[in-house]
Amino acid sequence: MERKQTNLSVSVDVTKAKDFLAIIDTVGPFVCLIKTHIDIIEDFDSTVIDRLQELSKKHDFLIFEDRKFADIGNTVALQYSSGVYKIASWAHITNAHAVPGPSIVTGLASIGVPLQRGLILLAEMSSKGALTTGSYTEDAVRMARARRDFVIGFIAQHRMETIGASEGDDLADEDFLVLAPGVGLDAKGDAMGQQYRTPEEVVLACGCDIIIVGRGIYGKSDQLNTESVEEQAKRYRSAGWDAYKKRVSL
Ligand code: S5P
């Protein structure tokens, strides 16, 4: 983030490998992180991963596969390491729901820690009516605290610092990243319950670190226009970074 002066992560939720790679090559210079849903690519083969890894080196960004694991430890270890996608072999970061309890982190860590991967826990979701509130969010934060060798942060809508802490907990050196999806400058939501806030609200008012932006940058994927993608990436990058600079200088 510091090196590239950006706290923008672009979520590349398109179904054709060609569009997926074209968007990543276009936004690459402006992001710290590319977020993928690899299982929505219709013409997937292993060359997509080779190219993604080349782009990650070319543009200096990390790869975050938004897999949202949600099963028992043994199953998620297999889903993370094996199958068609072999996520652990290429995604620097992945994420998991806290709903199965600490065993999901144990299962994923058995694969991810030896590969020096990082895990993000979903502590709050952006969708309308999400059940990730109150004691669920607190327990997700406690799960992260218990595995700081692997859990590097949260998907959330607010800073999580003191949430779920008990008296006597030493939080002084705690520095979890907070990645916020549901960010848009032009819309307040979509027709399926997504809710958007501005980078300013998310980063400055709520203390999140990274903004995750999908459709706000690439629009409708069947009308891909790389010039507009580049323009929007620059726009979100400055909105996110300005808000971040304001927050850290407060
Ligand atoms: O709570 C969440 C968690 C995630 S990871 N809300 C979300 O929207 N996401 C993801 O962020 C979602 O799966 C999608 O890939 C992205 C938001 O996309 P956008 O097009 O609405 O910006």
Residues whose N, C-alpha, C, O or C-beta is under 5 A from the ligand:
A	BS01	S5P	S11 D13 D66 E124 M125 S126 S127 I155 P181 G182 V183 Q194 I212 V213 G214 R215 G216
